Amino acid sequence: MGTKSQFFRAFVEGQTISDGRTVTAEMIDQAVETFNAETYTPGINIEHIAGFSPEPPFNRYGDVIATKAQTDTLTIDGTATPRRALYLQVDAHDQLVKVAENGQKPFPSVELTGDYAGTGKVGLVGLAFTDNPASIGTEKLKFSRRAPGTVFSTAAEGVELKFAAKPGDGSGVAEALTNGFAKLAAMFSSKEPDKPKQEEPKPANDNAFDAAAFTVQLGQTIAPIIAAAVKPANDGLSALQADFAALKGKLEETPEGGTNYSRPLATGGGTQHVTDC
């Protein structure tokens, strides 16, 4: 979807300048009666050059989405004259919006067919924007025949395309007021202060080695286990040391020769000593 325009006057009834043809009020009303955007959507181009490429400048500039007819009072040759007028509403692509904003191609030029879809009535089949106003008369139209059965009408008066505000752009008065009150209410509304975010615990670093902590842990847990494991061996060693000390003391008290006693002298059965050994 593009940008929807407000209704603008595309042309009015009266005599054409180029070939003297007359566009009647009935033809304008028929163009409105036969229009149905769902059945056929007239496209928009520049200078009636039908697009042969999707690339600018000969691509499609938008679509005609609605028509209406009304009677306007125009000043023609100094006289206020009522004339039937055709009004159009378009859905403009960004290209056409820029063209309108820059004041270029301000004159709408409608493309009409005299036998729309075999109905025998006039129908709208296209719309162009051009730089060529009517040669005379500011309120008259310029028509020229380009193809059998098709009439091109260029308005003598340039139109200013005004586009409806897009939702959310804040350009509408009601939307601006709504946004303003919303901001004002937000300024005076009580709001709980944001709670500080709790930092998540950092994962343990398995690669870091704390020697002091390791020593404490060793003394509290590992050392008692080692001490309990070696206690039997220590106790046995202490017993061996005690036995060895006792044996050593006993040996130190034993005289040289290997015994601590002497054999009595042999008497030989008498009183005379025979041996002395």
PyMOL commands that set and color helices and strands:
alter all, ss='L'
color gray80, all
select helices_A, chain A and resi 25-33+94-101+116-118+173-188+211-253
alter helices_A, ss='H'
color red, helices_A
select strands_A, chain A and resi 3-4+8-12+14-15+22-23+43-46+62-76+79-92+107-113+123-130+141-147+150-155
alter strands_A, ss='S'
color yellow, strands_A
deselect
rebuild
show_as cartoon
